[in-house]
Amino acid sequence: MLARYIEDSVGRIATILFAYKFGPALEAECKKYRFLADIFNDSAMVMDCLSPAFPRMARVGLLCVSGSLRALCGVAAGASKASLSVHFAKSGNVGELNAKVESSTAKK
């Protein structure tokens, strides 16, 4: 149980630091960060799959890194999606654009 709290805390701290450090660059280089978000997510999944093969203390560290990568994926993907939505929106209809995107993905 303690390991889960450590993993969550490390992920939240990583999110804050990533947003602070790379926040200004996210809009200008949104495609790069969208790709980076996919790499973060894939790396986190691989680490999650490999974690049972490690001893308990190493597993906690590996899951902390995995949780951090997943959190960074959320920040990078969310920020790049928002930037791309603003780019494709016409005359202030960002809300309508996001609603249509979400409704089309919810059906799948």
Contacts in CASP RR format, 6 or more apart in sequence:
PFRMAT RR
TARGET T0000
AUTHOR 0000-0000-0000
METHOD contacts of the structure
MODEL  1
MLARYIEDSVGRIATILFAYKFGPALEAECKKYRFLADIFNDSAMVMDCL
SPAFPRMARVGLLCVSGSLRALCGVAAGASKASLSVHFAKSGNVGELNAK
VESSTAKK
3 59 0 8 1.000
3 60 0 8 1.000
3 63 0 8 1.000
6 60 0 8 1.000
6 64 0 8 1.000
7 60 0 8 1.000
7 63 0 8 1.000
7 64 0 8 1.000
7 66 0 8 1.000
7 67 0 8 1.000
10 64 0 8 1.000
10 67 0 8 1.000
10 68 0 8 1.000
11 64 0 8 1.000
11 67 0 8 1.000
11 68 0 8 1.000
11 70 0 8 1.000
11 71 0 8 1.000
12 71 0 8 1.000
14 67 0 8 1.000
14 68 0 8 1.000
14 71 0 8 1.000
14 72 0 8 1.000
15 71 0 8 1.000
15 72 0 8 1.000
15 74 0 8 1.000
15 75 0 8 1.000
18 71 0 8 1.000
18 72 0 8 1.000
18 75 0 8 1.000
18 76 0 8 1.000
19 75 0 8 1.000
19 79 0 8 1.000
22 33 0 8 1.000
22 76 0 8 1.000
23 79 0 8 1.000
25 33 0 8 1.000
26 33 0 8 1.000
26 76 0 8 1.000
26 79 0 8 1.000
26 80 0 8 1.000
26 83 0 8 1.000
27 79 0 8 1.000
27 83 0 8 1.000
30 79 0 8 1.000
30 80 0 8 1.000
30 83 0 8 1.000
30 84 0 8 1.000
31 80 0 8 1.000
33 76 0 8 1.000
33 79 0 8 1.000
33 80 0 8 1.000
34 76 0 8 1.000
34 77 0 8 1.000
34 80 0 8 1.000
34 81 0 8 1.000
34 84 0 8 1.000
36 76 0 8 1.000
37 72 0 8 1.000
37 73 0 8 1.000
37 74 0 8 1.000
37 76 0 8 1.000
37 77 0 8 1.000
37 78 0 8 1.000
37 80 0 8 1.000
38 73 0 8 1.000
38 77 0 8 1.000
40 69 0 8 1.000
40 70 0 8 1.000
40 72 0 8 1.000
40 73 0 8 1.000
40 74 0 8 1.000
40 76 0 8 1.000
41 69 0 8 1.000
41 70 0 8 1.000
41 73 0 8 1.000
41 77 0 8 1.000
43 66 0 8 1.000
43 69 0 8 1.000
44 66 0 8 1.000
44 67 0 8 1.000
44 69 0 8 1.000
44 70 0 8 1.000
44 73 0 8 1.000
47 62 0 8 1.000
47 63 0 8 1.000
47 65 0 8 1.000
47 66 0 8 1.000
47 69 0 8 1.000
48 63 0 8 1.000
48 66 0 8 1.000
50 62 0 8 1.000
51 59 0 8 1.000
51 62 0 8 1.000
51 63 0 8 1.000
51 66 0 8 1.000
52 59 0 8 1.000
54 62 0 8 1.000
85 94 0 8 1.000
85 97 0 8 1.000
85 98 0 8 1.000
85 101 0 8 1.000
86 94 0 8 1.000
88 97 0 8 1.000
89 95 0 8 1.000
89 96 0 8 1.000
89 97 0 8 1.000
END
